[in-house]
Amino acid sequence: MKRLLLFILFFLPAAAFAQIPAEKMIQTISQAGAQMQTLECDFVQVKHMSMLSEDMVSYGKMYYSQPDKLRWEYTRPYEYTFILSGNQVLLNNSNRTDVIDVDKNKMFKEITRLMSSCIVGKCLSDEKDFKTTIQDEGKEWVATLIPLKRDLRQMWTRLVIRFDVQNKAVTTVKMYETSGDCTEIELKNIRQNHPVKDSVFKLD
Amino acid sequence: MIRKFFIFLFFVLCSSLNFSAQGEGRMDRYKVQIDIQDAYLSGVCMIKDVEGLLTVAVVNEFGVSAVTFRYNKTKDKVKILNLAAAMKIPGVKALLKHDLRNIMREYCHAEGGFKTVYIYENPKYRMKYNFTPIVYEID
């Protein structure tokens, strides 16, 4: 009896905190991403700079609709809108508006592909772009992505993406630059699979 | 012994006061657009002025750093600290140093930074820099 109690005492905590295998976590996130038709949220972007003692905080809204519609809009303290709709991208700031054909611009093609794949969690299984590790931290799954391609390596040393365990959606993305600075984007008031008006993706 | 302790305390307090001053200087934020012939770069420019030593960072809207530099008001000198890989093109660093020095000179000349839209043009290289003050509030 005593031995049994000792066995329970030693092995029960280990069982309670048993880690979900990384492959399983990535697969679960990918499945949830594939089922997500639309996503709408607010975001807070914080830029930490080692050279400056104060952060730069920006606020905005994001809309996503499968498979290739995205609106990333900064509302404060500056206005800037990025809309991806099919193979076209609109960039709009207070001074000018540009519409770019993604198929004719390799850099934008890469940027839009990466943004979309990060939102739906596809980037975790993208072995060409990143070396991915993922950890179970209780309420969150934390994925660390090390860029493999030269273009990405020149910008970031790593990306850390946090997923909510309950709905498997991205909650925070932290991008570490080669300079030592980093940018953290926190998604708030997330609404999944709610109808998003087509007009938000309109390129005009 | 007590005298030594007070001398030590005095130096500690002095150094901590100096440290806090370095962190407290004025910080200005601008919406910036740099037109380079047919292309352009837009984002935010942050300028921290601590006793005549200005630390300036230009980042795009998504937060990716484009250029970080220091301007010494007394020496009228720009030192580029960090430049985005895409901007590491022969001649660009020297061109930026030249233009940024002129812009920072104007910034220091205007007491309290640029209060309205400031435009600097380099006609030789068809470059135009536009700085618009940002009203900055954190929730």
Boltz contact constraints between the chains, C-beta under 6 A:
constraints:
  - contact:
      token1: [A, 45]
      token2: [B, 63]
      max_distance: 6.0
  - contact:
      token1: [A, 47]
      token2: [B, 59]
      max_distance: 6.0
  - contact:
      token1: [A, 47]
      token2: [B, 63]
      max_distance: 6.0
  - contact:
      token1: [A, 49]
      token2: [B, 57]
      max_distance: 6.0
  - contact:
      token1: [A, 51]
      token2: [B, 55]
      max_distance: 6.0
  - contact:
      token1: [A, 51]
      token2: [B, 68]
      max_distance: 6.0
  - contact:
      token1: [A, 52]
      token2: [B, 46]
      max_distance: 6.0
  - contact:
      token1: [A, 52]
      token2: [B, 48]
      max_distance: 6.0
  - contact:
      token1: [A, 53]
      token2: [B, 23]
      max_distance: 6.0
  - contact:
      token1: [A, 54]
      token2: [B, 27]
      max_distance: 6.0
  - contact:
      token1: [A, 57]
      token2: [B, 138]
      max_distance: 6.0
  - contact:
      token1: [A, 74]
      token2: [B, 61]
      max_distance: 6.0
  - contact:
      token1: [A, 77]
      token2: [B, 134]
      max_distance: 6.0
  - contact:
      token1: [A, 77]
      token2: [B, 136]
      max_distance: 6.0
  - contact:
      token1: [A, 78]
      token2: [B, 31]
      max_distance: 6.0
  - contact:
      token1: [A, 80]
      token2: [B, 61]
      max_distance: 6.0
  - contact:
      token1: [A, 93]
      token2: [B, 42]
      max_distance: 6.0
  - contact:
      token1: [A, 95]
      token2: [B, 33]
      max_distance: 6.0
  - contact:
      token1: [A, 154]
      token2: [B, 85]
      max_distance: 6.0
  - contact:
      token1: [A, 177]
      token2: [B, 65]
      max_distance: 6.0
  - contact:
      token1: [A, 179]
      token2: [B, 65]
      max_distance: 6.0
  - contact:
      token1: [A, 179]
      token2: [B, 82]
      max_distance: 6.0
  - contact:
      token1: [A, 181]
      token2: [B, 65]
      max_distance: 6.0
  - contact:
      token1: [A, 183]
      token2: [B, 63]
      max_distance: 6.0
